[in-house]
Amino acid sequence: QVQLVESGGGLVQAGASLRLSCAGSGRTFSGYAMGWFRQAPGKEREFVAGISRSGGSTYYADSVKGRFTISRDNAKNTVDLQMNSLNPEDTAVYYCAADRALSEVVRRTTATYEYWGKGTQVTVSS
């Protein structure tokens, strides 16, 4: 079992940066690929970024590629999302999730992620 708690959300202006952090409990944290998803009002939850168990592989949605960076520290049981050049379309609740994926694969569908945090709100004003 993995419990996840997100932090770092807030209200910022367009062009600003935010860093989200997800703290995981459990000694098997390194056995999970980790992902960040987001859900805007009236929209489906969507994949934002993912990182493999070791941190050696990452994957990004096209909409955030070049602006967001995902990283993890297995010694601290944390996974971060650095978000730069934010725009109003990035406004959403951001969720951290854990996927007991095999090897170094990074999956992008919500159904494959077993554990979820409660989310943190990110609001970007124009």
Backbone atoms as SQL, in Angstrom:
CREATE TABLE atoms (id INTEGER PRIMARY KEY, chain TEXT, resi INTEGER, resn TEXT, atom TEXT, x REAL, y REAL, z REAL);
INSERT INTO atoms VALUES
  (1, 'A', 1, 'GLN', 'N', 0.850, -1.196, 0.000),
  (2, 'A', 1, 'GLN', 'CA', 0.000, 0.000, 0.000),
  (3, 'A', 1, 'GLN', 'C', 0.881, 1.240, 0.000),
  (4, 'A', 2, 'VAL', 'N', 0.478, 2.228, -0.791),
  (5, 'A', 2, 'VAL', 'CA', 1.204, 3.496, -0.875),
  (6, 'A', 2, 'VAL', 'C', 0.217, 4.629, -0.622),
  (7, 'A', 3, 'GLN', 'N', 0.572, 5.510, 0.261),
  (8, 'A', 3, 'GLN', 'CA', -0.231, 6.711, 0.488),
  (9, 'A', 3, 'GLN', 'C', 0.523, 7.914, -0.066),
  (10, 'A', 4, 'LEU', 'N', -0.199, 8.775, -0.756),
  (11, 'A', 4, 'LEU', 'CA', 0.423, 9.895, -1.450),
  (12, 'A', 4, 'LEU', 'C', -0.209, 11.203, -1.010),
  (13, 'A', 5, 'VAL', 'N', 0.639, 12.206, -0.776),
  (14, 'A', 5, 'VAL', 'CA', 0.155, 13.522, -0.367),
  (15, 'A', 5, 'VAL', 'C', 0.858, 14.581, -1.206),
  (16, 'A', 6, 'GLU', 'N', 0.055, 15.356, -1.943),
  (17, 'A', 6, 'GLU', 'CA', 0.601, 16.416, -2.786),
  (18, 'A', 6, 'GLU', 'C', 0.672, 17.736, -2.022),
  (19, 'A', 7, 'SER', 'N', 1.601, 18.580, -2.453),
  (20, 'A', 7, 'SER', 'CA', 1.714, 19.931, -1.896),
  (21, 'A', 7, 'SER', 'C', 2.325, 20.844, -2.949),
  (22, 'A', 8, 'GLY', 'N', 2.211, 22.148, -2.704),
  (23, 'A', 8, 'GLY', 'CA', 2.873, 23.115, -3.568),
  (24, 'A', 8, 'GLY', 'C', 1.982, 23.867, -4.525),
  (25, 'A', 9, 'GLY', 'N', 0.711, 23.544, -4.556),
  (26, 'A', 9, 'GLY', 'CA', -0.194, 24.265, -5.443),
  (27, 'A', 9, 'GLY', 'C', -0.416, 25.691, -4.982),
  (28, 'A', 10, 'GLY', 'N', -1.100, 26.474, -5.821),
  (29, 'A', 10, 'GLY', 'CA', -1.389, 27.849, -5.452),
  (30, 'A', 10, 'GLY', 'C', -1.906, 28.648, -6.616),
  (31, 'A', 11, 'LEU', 'N', -2.003, 29.951, -6.380),
  (32, 'A', 11, 'LEU', 'CA', -2.482, 30.895, -7.389),
  (33, 'A', 11, 'LEU', 'C', -1.301, 31.712, -7.884),
  (34, 'A', 12, 'VAL', 'N', -1.063, 31.678, -9.187),
  (35, 'A', 12, 'VAL', 'CA', 0.047, 32.429, -9.766),
  (36, 'A', 12, 'VAL', 'C', -0.425, 33.119, -11.032),
  (37, 'A', 13, 'GLN', 'N', 0.392, 34.057, -11.498),
  (38, 'A', 13, 'GLN', 'CA', 0.090, 34.738, -12.757),
  (39, 'A', 13, 'GLN', 'C', 0.715, 33.987, -13.931),
  (40, 'A', 14, 'ALA', 'N', 0.190, 34.214, -15.087),
  (41, 'A', 14, 'ALA', 'CA', 0.731, 33.604, -16.294),
  (42, 'A', 14, 'ALA', 'C', 2.213, 33.937, -16.428),
  (43, 'A', 15, 'GLY', 'N', 2.990, 32.915, -16.799),
  (44, 'A', 15, 'GLY', 'CA', 4.424, 33.081, -16.938),
  (45, 'A', 15, 'GLY', 'C', 5.227, 32.686, -15.720),
  (46, 'A', 16, 'ALA', 'N', 4.537, 32.488, -14.606),
  (47, 'A', 16, 'ALA', 'CA', 5.219, 32.143, -13.367),
  (48, 'A', 16, 'ALA', 'C', 5.552, 30.652, -13.310),
  (49, 'A', 17, 'SER', 'N', 6.220, 30.280, -12.228),
  (50, 'A', 17, 'SER', 'CA', 6.601, 28.885, -12.003),
  (51, 'A', 17, 'SER', 'C', 6.044, 28.390, -10.673),
  (52, 'A', 18, 'LEU', 'N', 5.820, 27.104, -10.610),
  (53, 'A', 18, 'LEU', 'CA', 5.439, 26.428, -9.371),
  (54, 'A', 18, 'LEU', 'C', 6.129, 25.083, -9.332),
  (55, 'A', 19, 'ARG', 'N', 6.376, 24.616, -8.121),
  (56, 'A', 19, 'ARG', 'CA', 6.933, 23.278, -7.948),
  (57, 'A', 19, 'ARG', 'C', 6.003, 22.476, -7.062),
  (58, 'A', 20, 'LEU', 'N', 5.452, 21.418, -7.619),
  (59, 'A', 20, 'LEU', 'CA', 4.610, 20.513, -6.855),
  (60, 'A', 20, 'LEU', 'C', 5.454, 19.379, -6.299),
  (61, 'A', 21, 'SER', 'N', 5.088, 18.923, -5.140),
  (62, 'A', 21, 'SER', 'CA', 5.782, 17.804, -4.530),
  (63, 'A', 21, 'SER', 'C', 4.771, 16.763, -4.078),
  (64, 'A', 22, 'CYS', 'N', 5.162, 15.509, -4.160),
  (65, 'A', 22, 'CYS', 'CA', 4.314, 14.403, -3.727),
  (66, 'A', 22, 'CYS', 'C', 5.142, 13.533, -2.789),
  (67, 'A', 23, 'ALA', 'N', 4.653, 13.374, -1.576),
  (68, 'A', 23, 'ALA', 'CA', 5.337, 12.542, -0.592),
  (69, 'A', 23, 'ALA', 'C', 4.630, 11.203, -0.481),
  (70, 'A', 24, 'GLY', 'N', 5.382, 10.132, -0.605),
  (71, 'A', 24, 'GLY', 'CA', 4.806, 8.800, -0.545),
  (72, 'A', 24, 'GLY', 'C', 5.227, 8.065, 0.717),
  (73, 'A', 25, 'SER', 'N', 4.326, 7.265, 1.228),
  (74, 'A', 25, 'SER', 'CA', 4.647, 6.432, 2.383),
  (75, 'A', 25, 'SER', 'C', 4.842, 5.003, 1.920),
  (76, 'A', 26, 'GLY', 'N', 5.508, 4.214, 2.726),
  (77, 'A', 26, 'GLY', 'CA', 5.710, 2.823, 2.368),
  (78, 'A', 26, 'GLY', 'C', 7.113, 2.565, 1.863),
  (79, 'A', 27, 'ARG', 'N', 7.658, 1.467, 2.250),
  (80, 'A', 27, 'ARG', 'CA', 9.041, 1.145, 1.912),
  (81, 'A', 27, 'ARG', 'C', 9.201, 0.659, 0.489),
  (82, 'A', 28, 'THR', 'N', 8.090, 0.446, -0.240),
  (83, 'A', 28, 'THR', 'CA', 8.181, -0.043, -1.613),
  (84, 'A', 28, 'THR', 'C', 7.998, 1.070, -2.635),
  (85, 'A', 29, 'PHE', 'N', 8.202, 2.309, -2.222),
  (86, 'A', 29, 'PHE', 'CA', 7.993, 3.450, -3.118),
  (87, 'A', 29, 'PHE', 'C', 8.770, 3.288, -4.408),
  (88, 'A', 30, 'SER', 'N', 9.992, 2.792, -4.332),
  (89, 'A', 30, 'SER', 'CA', 10.827, 2.651, -5.528),
  (90, 'A', 30, 'SER', 'C', 10.332, 1.561, -6.469),
  (91, 'A', 31, 'GLY', 'N', 9.368, 0.797, -6.043),
  (92, 'A', 31, 'GLY', 'CA', 8.794, -0.238, -6.893),
  (93, 'A', 31, 'GLY', 'C', 7.676, 0.253, -7.777),
  (94, 'A', 32, 'TYR', 'N', 7.396, 1.547, -7.738),
  (95, 'A', 32, 'TYR', 'CA', 6.288, 2.125, -8.490),
  (96, 'A', 32, 'TYR', 'C', 6.785, 3.181, -9.461),
  (97, 'A', 33, 'ALA', 'N', 6.269, 3.121, -10.670),
  (98, 'A', 33, 'ALA', 'CA', 6.371, 4.272, -11.541),
  (99, 'A', 33, 'ALA', 'C', 5.422, 5.327, -10.996),
  (100, 'A', 34, 'MET', 'N', 5.778, 6.578, -11.188),
  (101, 'A', 34, 'MET', 'CA', 4.958, 7.664, -10.644),
  (102, 'A', 34, 'MET', 'C', 4.486, 8.583, -11.753),
  (103, 'A', 35, 'GLY', 'N', 3.298, 9.116, -11.561),
  (104, 'A', 35, 'GLY', 'CA', 2.757, 10.014, -12.568),
  (105, 'A', 35, 'GLY', 'C', 2.083, 11.214, -11.941),
  (106, 'A', 36, 'TRP', 'N', 2.039, 12.294, -12.708),
  (107, 'A', 36, 'TRP', 'CA', 1.243, 13.472, -12.370),
  (108, 'A', 36, 'TRP', 'C', 0.121, 13.581, -13.404),
  (109, 'A', 37, 'PHE', 'N', -1.065, 13.770, -12.897),
  (110, 'A', 37, 'PHE', 'CA', -2.244, 13.965, -13.731),
  (111, 'A', 37, 'PHE', 'C', -2.903, 15.278, -13.310),
  (112, 'A', 38, 'ARG', 'N', -3.802, 15.771, -14.146),
  (113, 'A', 38, 'ARG', 'CA', -4.554, 16.961, -13.768),
  (114, 'A', 38, 'ARG', 'C', -5.973, 16.873, -14.291),
  (115, 'A', 39, 'GLN', 'N', -6.843, 17.594, -13.607),
  (116, 'A', 39, 'GLN', 'CA', -8.245, 17.611, -14.001),
  (117, 'A', 39, 'GLN', 'C', -8.780, 19.021, -13.852),
  (118, 'A', 40, 'ALA', 'N', -9.183, 19.597, -14.968),
  (119, 'A', 40, 'ALA', 'CA', -9.791, 20.921, -14.977),
  (120, 'A', 40, 'ALA', 'C', -11.305, 20.773, -14.849),
  (121, 'A', 41, 'PRO', 'N', -12.002, 21.808, -14.402),
  (122, 'A', 41, 'PRO', 'CA', -13.461, 21.724, -14.249),
  (123, 'A', 41, 'PRO', 'C', -14.140, 21.330, -15.557),
  (124, 'A', 42, 'GLY', 'N', -14.999, 20.322, -15.476),
  (125, 'A', 42, 'GLY', 'CA', -15.743, 19.889, -16.641),
  (126, 'A', 42, 'GLY', 'C', -14.960, 19.044, -17.627),
  (127, 'A', 43, 'LYS', 'N', -13.734, 18.704, -17.286),
  (128, 'A', 43, 'LYS', 'CA', -12.907, 17.906, -18.190),
  (129, 'A', 43, 'LYS', 'C', -12.474, 16.611, -17.524),
  (130, 'A', 44, 'GLU', 'N', -12.051, 15.664, -18.338),
  (131, 'A', 44, 'GLU', 'CA', -11.558, 14.402, -17.816),
  (132, 'A', 44, 'GLU', 'C', -10.147, 14.576, -17.256),
  (133, 'A', 45, 'ARG', 'N', -9.817, 13.680, -16.344),
  (134, 'A', 45, 'ARG', 'CA', -8.466, 13.692, -15.807),
  (135, 'A', 45, 'ARG', 'C', -7.492, 13.293, -16.912),
  (136, 'A', 46, 'GLU', 'N', -6.381, 14.012, -17.028),
  (137, 'A', 46, 'GLU', 'CA', -5.433, 13.748, -18.092),
  (138, 'A', 46, 'GLU', 'C', -4.014, 13.584, -17.572),
  (139, 'A', 47, 'PHE', 'N', -3.250, 12.795, -18.294),
  (140, 'A', 47, 'PHE', 'CA', -1.860, 12.569, -17.970),
  (141, 'A', 47, 'PHE', 'C', -1.049, 13.836, -18.233),
  (142, 'A', 48, 'VAL', 'N', -0.131, 14.138, -17.323),
  (143, 'A', 48, 'VAL', 'CA', 0.750, 15.293, -17.477),
  (144, 'A', 48, 'VAL', 'C', 2.200, 14.840, -17.663),
  (145, 'A', 49, 'ALA', 'N', 2.676, 14.019, -16.734),
  (146, 'A', 49, 'ALA', 'CA', 4.067, 13.566, -16.787),
  (147, 'A', 49, 'ALA', 'C', 4.212, 12.293, -15.987),
  (148, 'A', 50, 'GLY', 'N', 5.179, 11.464, -16.374),
  (149, 'A', 50, 'GLY', 'CA', 5.421, 10.227, -15.654),
  (150, 'A', 50, 'GLY', 'C', 6.904, 9.933, -15.578),
  (151, 'A', 51, 'ILE', 'N', 7.284, 9.145, -14.575),
  (152, 'A', 51, 'ILE', 'CA', 8.689, 8.796, -14.378),
  (153, 'A', 51, 'ILE', 'C', 8.772, 7.343, -13.949),
  (154, 'A', 52, 'SER', 'N', 9.753, 6.646, -14.478),
  (155, 'A', 52, 'SER', 'CA', 9.899, 5.222, -14.193),
  (156, 'A', 52, 'SER', 'C', 10.397, 4.984, -12.768),
  (157, 'A', 53, 'ARG', 'N', 10.440, 3.740, -12.386),
  (158, 'A', 53, 'ARG', 'CA', 10.765, 3.378, -11.004),
  (159, 'A', 53, 'ARG', 'C', 12.130, 3.908, -10.566),
  (160, 'A', 54, 'SER', 'N', 13.100, 3.825, -11.449),
  (161, 'A', 54, 'SER', 'CA', 14.443, 4.281, -11.100),
  (162, 'A', 54, 'SER', 'C', 14.639, 5.770, -11.360),
  (163, 'A', 55, 'GLY', 'N', 13.733, 6.353, -12.130),
  (164, 'A', 55, 'GLY', 'CA', 13.890, 7.749, -12.552),
  (165, 'A', 55, 'GLY', 'C', 14.611, 7.886, -13.872),
  (166, 'A', 56, 'GLY', 'N', 14.972, 6.759, -14.475),
  (167, 'A', 56, 'GLY', 'CA', 15.743, 6.804, -15.708),
  (168, 'A', 56, 'GLY', 'C', 14.940, 7.149, -16.946),
  (169, 'A', 57, 'SER', 'N', 13.632, 6.978, -16.877),
  (170, 'A', 57, 'SER', 'CA', 12.774, 7.290, -18.028),
  (171, 'A', 57, 'SER', 'C', 11.675, 8.248, -17.610),
  (172, 'A', 58, 'THR', 'N', 11.415, 9.217, -18.465),
  (173, 'A', 58, 'THR', 'CA', 10.329, 10.162, -18.221),
  (174, 'A', 58, 'THR', 'C', 9.500, 10.314, -19.480),
  (175, 'A', 59, 'TYR', 'N', 8.265, 10.768, -19.280),
  (176, 'A', 59, 'TYR', 'CA', 7.377, 10.968, -20.426),
  (177, 'A', 59, 'TYR', 'C', 6.478, 12.154, -20.104),
  (178, 'A', 60, 'TYR', 'N', 6.198, 12.979, -21.116),
  (179, 'A', 60, 'TYR', 'CA', 5.396, 14.180, -20.905),
  (180, 'A', 60, 'TYR', 'C', 4.279, 14.274, -21.926),
  (181, 'A', 61, 'ALA', 'N', 3.185, 14.855, -21.508),
  (182, 'A', 61, 'ALA', 'CA', 2.140, 15.211, -22.459),
  (183, 'A', 61, 'ALA', 'C', 2.676, 16.323, -23.360),
  (184, 'A', 62, 'ASP', 'N', 2.204, 16.337, -24.590),
  (185, 'A', 62, 'ASP', 'CA', 2.684, 17.344, -25.542),
  (186, 'A', 62, 'ASP', 'C', 2.434, 18.765, -25.034),
  (187, 'A', 63, 'SER', 'N', 1.352, 18.948, -24.310),
  (188, 'A', 63, 'SER', 'CA', 0.966, 20.284, -23.863),
  (189, 'A', 63, 'SER', 'C', 1.922, 20.868, -22.826),
  (190, 'A', 64, 'VAL', 'N', 2.730, 20.026, -22.191),
  (191, 'A', 64, 'VAL', 'CA', 3.639, 20.525, -21.147),
  (192, 'A', 64, 'VAL', 'C', 5.103, 20.286, -21.472),
  (193, 'A', 65, 'LYS', 'N', 5.358, 19.600, -22.560),
  (194, 'A', 65, 'LYS', 'CA', 6.730, 19.263, -22.922),
  (195, 'A', 65, 'LYS', 'C', 7.563, 20.537, -23.083),
  (196, 'A', 66, 'GLY', 'N', 8.729, 20.548, -22.470),
  (197, 'A', 66, 'GLY', 'CA', 9.589, 21.720, -22.534),
  (198, 'A', 66, 'GLY', 'C', 9.328, 22.738, -21.446),
  (199, 'A', 67, 'ARG', 'N', 8.206, 22.613, -20.748),
  (200, 'A', 67, 'ARG', 'CA', 7.874, 23.554, -19.664),
  (201, 'A', 67, 'ARG', 'C', 7.894, 22.865, -18.299),
  (202, 'A', 68, 'PHE', 'N', 7.493, 21.612, -18.243),
  (203, 'A', 68, 'PHE', 'CA', 7.410, 20.867, -16.985),
  (204, 'A', 68, 'PHE', 'C', 8.525, 19.833, -16.923),
  (205, 'A', 69, 'THR', 'N', 8.992, 19.573, -15.703),
  (206, 'A', 69, 'THR', 'CA', 10.001, 18.548, -15.470),
  (207, 'A', 69, 'THR', 'C', 9.614, 17.714, -14.259),
  (208, 'A', 70, 'ILE', 'N', 9.583, 16.422, -14.461),
  (209, 'A', 70, 'ILE', 'CA', 9.280, 15.504, -13.357),
  (210, 'A', 70, 'ILE', 'C', 10.580, 14.887, -12.854),
  (211, 'A', 71, 'SER', 'N', 10.672, 14.706, -11.548),
  (212, 'A', 71, 'SER', 'CA', 11.854, 14.089, -10.945),
  (213, 'A', 71, 'SER', 'C', 11.429, 13.328, -9.701),
  (214, 'A', 72, 'ARG', 'N', 12.279, 12.437, -9.252),
  (215, 'A', 72, 'ARG', 'CA', 11.954, 11.669, -8.047),
  (216, 'A', 72, 'ARG', 'C', 13.207, 11.439, -7.225),
  (217, 'A', 73, 'ASP', 'N', 12.997, 11.229, -5.935),
  (218, 'A', 73, 'ASP', 'CA', 14.064, 10.890, -5.008),
  (219, 'A', 73, 'ASP', 'C', 13.584, 9.679, -4.211),
  (220, 'A', 74, 'ASN', 'N', 14.027, 8.510, -4.584),
  (221, 'A', 74, 'ASN', 'CA', 13.545, 7.294, -3.934),
  (222, 'A', 74, 'ASN', 'C', 14.021, 7.186, -2.480),
  (223, 'A', 75, 'ALA', 'N', 15.116, 7.822, -2.159),
  (224, 'A', 75, 'ALA', 'CA', 15.588, 7.808, -0.770),
  (225, 'A', 75, 'ALA', 'C', 14.656, 8.602, 0.135),
  (226, 'A', 76, 'LYS', 'N', 14.019, 9.620, -0.439),
  (227, 'A', 76, 'LYS', 'CA', 13.104, 10.459, 0.338),
  (228, 'A', 76, 'LYS', 'C', 11.646, 10.132, 0.062),
  (229, 'A', 77, 'ASN', 'N', 11.393, 9.207, -0.849),
  (230, 'A', 77, 'ASN', 'CA', 10.017, 8.855, -1.221),
  (231, 'A', 77, 'ASN', 'C', 9.236, 10.069, -1.742),
  (232, 'A', 78, 'THR', 'N', 9.863, 10.822, -2.615),
  (233, 'A', 78, 'THR', 'CA', 9.195, 11.995, -3.162),
  (234, 'A', 78, 'THR', 'C', 9.283, 12.023, -4.684),
  (235, 'A', 79, 'VAL', 'N', 8.294, 12.635, -5.283),
  (236, 'A', 79, 'VAL', 'CA', 8.310, 12.910, -6.715),
  (237, 'A', 79, 'VAL', 'C', 7.835, 14.342, -6.909),
  (238, 'A', 80, 'ASP', 'N', 8.568, 15.110, -7.672),
  (239, 'A', 80, 'ASP', 'CA', 8.280, 16.525, -7.868),
  (240, 'A', 80, 'ASP', 'C', 7.900, 16.820, -9.307),
  (241, 'A', 81, 'LEU', 'N', 7.188, 17.913, -9.469),
  (242, 'A', 81, 'LEU', 'CA', 6.850, 18.412, -10.793),
  (243, 'A', 81, 'LEU', 'C', 7.179, 19.897, -10.824),
  (244, 'A', 82, 'GLN', 'N', 8.233, 20.247, -11.541),
  (245, 'A', 82, 'GLN', 'CA', 8.598, 21.637, -11.727),
  (246, 'A', 82, 'GLN', 'C', 7.838, 22.174, -12.932),
  (247, 'A', 83, 'MET', 'N', 7.061, 23.227, -12.719),
  (248, 'A', 83, 'MET', 'CA', 6.228, 23.775, -13.777),
  (249, 'A', 83, 'MET', 'C', 6.654, 25.208, -14.072),
  (250, 'A', 84, 'ASN', 'N', 7.114, 25.440, -15.269),
  (251, 'A', 84, 'ASN', 'CA', 7.564, 26.767, -15.693),
  (252, 'A', 84, 'ASN', 'C', 6.646, 27.311, -16.791),
  (253, 'A', 85, 'SER', 'N', 6.715, 28.606, -16.997),
  (254, 'A', 85, 'SER', 'CA', 5.939, 29.267, -18.054),
  (255, 'A', 85, 'SER', 'C', 4.468, 28.860, -18.002),
  (256, 'A', 86, 'LEU', 'N', 3.913, 28.933, -16.838),
  (257, 'A', 86, 'LEU', 'CA', 2.518, 28.521, -16.663),
  (258, 'A', 86, 'LEU', 'C', 1.573, 29.439, -17.426),
  (259, 'A', 87, 'ASN', 'N', 0.503, 28.870, -17.929),
  (260, 'A', 87, 'ASN', 'CA', -0.526, 29.650, -18.603),
  (261, 'A', 87, 'ASN', 'C', -1.894, 29.244, -18.060),
  (262, 'A', 88, 'PRO', 'N', -2.929, 30.040, -18.322),
  (263, 'A', 88, 'PRO', 'CA', -4.253, 29.745, -17.744),
  (264, 'A', 88, 'PRO', 'C', -4.772, 28.349, -18.082),
  (265, 'A', 89, 'GLU', 'N', -4.344, 27.783, -19.196),
  (266, 'A', 89, 'GLU', 'CA', -4.793, 26.435, -19.566),
  (267, 'A', 89, 'GLU', 'C', -4.214, 25.355, -18.648),
  (268, 'A', 90, 'ASP', 'N', -3.244, 25.714, -17.838),
  (269, 'A', 90, 'ASP', 'CA', -2.678, 24.767, -16.878),
  (270, 'A', 90, 'ASP', 'C', -3.485, 24.719, -15.573),
  (271, 'A', 91, 'THR', 'N', -4.483, 25.559, -15.449),
  (272, 'A', 91, 'THR', 'CA', -5.314, 25.576, -14.253),
  (273, 'A', 91, 'THR', 'C', -6.057, 24.259, -14.100),
  (274, 'A', 92, 'ALA', 'N', -5.879, 23.617, -12.952),
  (275, 'A', 92, 'ALA', 'CA', -6.495, 22.314, -12.701),
  (276, 'A', 92, 'ALA', 'C', -6.133, 21.852, -11.294),
  (277, 'A', 93, 'VAL', 'N', -6.772, 20.788, -10.887),
  (278, 'A', 93, 'VAL', 'CA', -6.319, 20.059, -9.704),
  (279, 'A', 93, 'VAL', 'C', -5.294, 19.038, -10.184),
  (280, 'A', 94, 'TYR', 'N', -4.136, 19.036, -9.554),
  (281, 'A', 94, 'TYR', 'CA', -3.044, 18.144, -9.944),
  (282, 'A', 94, 'TYR', 'C', -2.949, 16.989, -8.952),
  (283, 'A', 95, 'TYR', 'N', -2.876, 15.784, -9.508),
  (284, 'A', 95, 'TYR', 'CA', -2.838, 14.569, -8.709),
  (285, 'A', 95, 'TYR', 'C', -1.539, 13.800, -8.945),
  (286, 'A', 96, 'CYS', 'N', -1.034, 13.250, -7.884),
  (287, 'A', 96, 'CYS', 'CA', 0.097, 12.337, -7.937),
  (288, 'A', 96, 'CYS', 'C', -0.460, 10.915, -7.882),
  (289, 'A', 97, 'ALA', 'N', 0.159, 9.997, -8.624),
  (290, 'A', 97, 'ALA', 'CA', -0.346, 8.631, -8.664),
  (291, 'A', 97, 'ALA', 'C', 0.809, 7.646, -8.801),
  (292, 'A', 98, 'ALA', 'N', 0.571, 6.432, -8.317),
  (293, 'A', 98, 'ALA', 'CA', 1.591, 5.374, -8.328),
  (294, 'A', 98, 'ALA', 'C', 1.108, 4.180, -9.137),
  (295, 'A', 99, 'ASP', 'N', 1.993, 3.664, -9.968),
  (296, 'A', 99, 'ASP', 'CA', 1.690, 2.545, -10.868),
  (297, 'A', 99, 'ASP', 'C', 2.726, 1.443, -10.647),
  (298, 'A', 100, 'ARG', 'N', 2.252, 0.269, -10.260),
  (299, 'A', 100, 'ARG', 'CA', 3.184, -0.836, -10.053),
  (300, 'A', 100, 'ARG', 'C', 3.534, -1.447, -11.410),
  (301, 'A', 101, 'ALA', 'N', 4.218, -0.652, -12.210),
  (302, 'A', 101, 'ALA', 'CA', 4.559, -1.061, -13.569),
  (303, 'A', 101, 'ALA', 'C', 5.752, -2.005, -13.553),
  (304, 'A', 102, 'LEU', 'N', 5.830, -2.839, -14.570),
  (305, 'A', 102, 'LEU', 'CA', 6.963, -3.724, -14.722),
  (306, 'A', 102, 'LEU', 'C', 8.141, -2.956, -15.328),
  (307, 'A', 103, 'SER', 'N', 9.294, -3.284, -14.925),
  (308, 'A', 103, 'SER', 'CA', 10.539, -2.699, -15.437),
  (309, 'A', 103, 'SER', 'C', 10.490, -1.183, -15.409),
  (310, 'A', 104, 'GLU', 'N', 10.951, -0.554, -16.470),
  (311, 'A', 104, 'GLU', 'CA', 11.085, 0.904, -16.501),
  (312, 'A', 104, 'GLU', 'C', 10.011, 1.573, -17.351),
  (313, 'A', 105, 'VAL', 'N', 8.912, 0.890, -17.568),
  (314, 'A', 105, 'VAL', 'CA', 7.864, 1.456, -18.407),
  (315, 'A', 105, 'VAL', 'C', 7.171, 2.615, -17.695),
  (316, 'A', 106, 'VAL', 'N', 6.731, 3.595, -18.466),
  (317, 'A', 106, 'VAL', 'CA', 5.928, 4.709, -17.960),
  (318, 'A', 106, 'VAL', 'C', 4.604, 4.680, -18.713),
  (319, 'A', 107, 'ARG', 'N', 3.529, 4.469, -17.980),
  (320, 'A', 107, 'ARG', 'CA', 2.214, 4.376, -18.622),
  (321, 'A', 107, 'ARG', 'C', 1.453, 5.678, -18.434),
  (322, 'A', 108, 'ARG', 'N', 0.500, 5.907, -19.326),
  (323, 'A', 108, 'ARG', 'CA', -0.159, 7.211, -19.383),
  (324, 'A', 108, 'ARG', 'C', -1.658, 7.178, -19.150),
  (325, 'A', 109, 'THR', 'N', -2.194, 6.027, -18.847),
  (326, 'A', 109, 'THR', 'CA', -3.643, 5.940, -18.645),
  (327, 'A', 109, 'THR', 'C', -3.973, 5.870, -17.156),
  (328, 'A', 110, 'THR', 'N', -5.034, 6.554, -16.769),
  (329, 'A', 110, 'THR', 'CA', -5.398, 6.613, -15.358),
  (330, 'A', 110, 'THR', 'C', -5.685, 5.230, -14.785),
  (331, 'A', 111, 'ALA', 'N', -6.224, 4.334, -15.605),
  (332, 'A', 111, 'ALA', 'CA', -6.645, 3.024, -15.102),
  (333, 'A', 111, 'ALA', 'C', -5.484, 2.173, -14.615),
  (334, 'A', 112, 'THR', 'N', -4.282, 2.460, -15.073),
  (335, 'A', 112, 'THR', 'CA', -3.138, 1.630, -14.682),
  (336, 'A', 112, 'THR', 'C', -2.511, 2.078, -13.366),
  (337, 'A', 113, 'TYR', 'N', -2.924, 3.226, -12.858),
  (338, 'A', 113, 'TYR', 'CA', -2.354, 3.742, -11.611),
  (339, 'A', 113, 'TYR', 'C', -3.214, 3.311, -10.439),
  (340, 'A', 114, 'GLU', 'N', -2.595, 2.629, -9.483),
  (341, 'A', 114, 'GLU', 'CA', -3.326, 2.024, -8.378),
  (342, 'A', 114, 'GLU', 'C', -3.633, 2.996, -7.252),
  (343, 'A', 115, 'TYR', 'N', -2.694, 3.878, -6.954),
  (344, 'A', 115, 'TYR', 'CA', -2.831, 4.735, -5.777),
  (345, 'A', 115, 'TYR', 'C', -2.791, 6.197, -6.200),
  (346, 'A', 116, 'TRP', 'N', -3.628, 6.996, -5.542),
  (347, 'A', 116, 'TRP', 'CA', -3.783, 8.405, -5.886),
  (348, 'A', 116, 'TRP', 'C', -3.753, 9.267, -4.638),
  (349, 'A', 117, 'GLY', 'N', -3.182, 10.461, -4.790),
  (350, 'A', 117, 'GLY', 'CA', -3.316, 11.451, -3.748),
  (351, 'A', 117, 'GLY', 'C', -4.636, 12.185, -3.892),
  (352, 'A', 118, 'LYS', 'N', -4.888, 13.129, -2.993),
  (353, 'A', 118, 'LYS', 'CA', -6.148, 13.865, -3.004),
  (354, 'A', 118, 'LYS', 'C', -6.095, 15.086, -3.903),
  (355, 'A', 119, 'GLY', 'N', -4.914, 15.455, -4.353),
  (356, 'A', 119, 'GLY', 'CA', -4.780, 16.546, -5.304),
  (357, 'A', 119, 'GLY', 'C', -4.433, 17.876, -4.669),
  (358, 'A', 120, 'THR', 'N', -3.867, 18.752, -5.495),
  (359, 'A', 120, 'THR', 'CA', -3.550, 20.111, -5.073),
  (360, 'A', 120, 'THR', 'C', -3.955, 21.058, -6.200),
  (361, 'A', 121, 'GLN', 'N', -4.577, 22.173, -5.832),
  (362, 'A', 121, 'GLN', 'CA', -5.116, 23.100, -6.820),
  (363, 'A', 121, 'GLN', 'C', -4.027, 24.019, -7.352),
  (364, 'A', 122, 'VAL', 'N', -3.985, 24.128, -8.666),
  (365, 'A', 122, 'VAL', 'CA', -3.119, 25.107, -9.338),
  (366, 'A', 122, 'VAL', 'C', -4.003, 26.025, -10.155),
  (367, 'A', 123, 'THR', 'N', -3.914, 27.312, -9.898),
  (368, 'A', 123, 'THR', 'CA', -4.695, 28.297, -10.627),
  (369, 'A', 123, 'THR', 'C', -3.750, 29.329, -11.229),
  (370, 'A', 124, 'VAL', 'N', -3.873, 29.513, -12.542),
  (371, 'A', 124, 'VAL', 'CA', -3.014, 30.464, -13.250),
  (372, 'A', 124, 'VAL', 'C', -3.898, 31.564, -13.817),
  (373, 'A', 125, 'SER', 'N', -3.661, 32.770, -13.391),
  (374, 'A', 125, 'SER', 'CA', -4.455, 33.906, -13.863),
  (375, 'A', 125, 'SER', 'C', -3.769, 34.578, -15.051),
  (376, 'A', 126, 'SER', 'N', -4.581, 35.166, -15.908),
  (377, 'A', 126, 'SER', 'CA', -4.040, 35.810, -17.115),
  (378, 'A', 126, 'SER', 'C', -3.677, 37.264, -16.858);
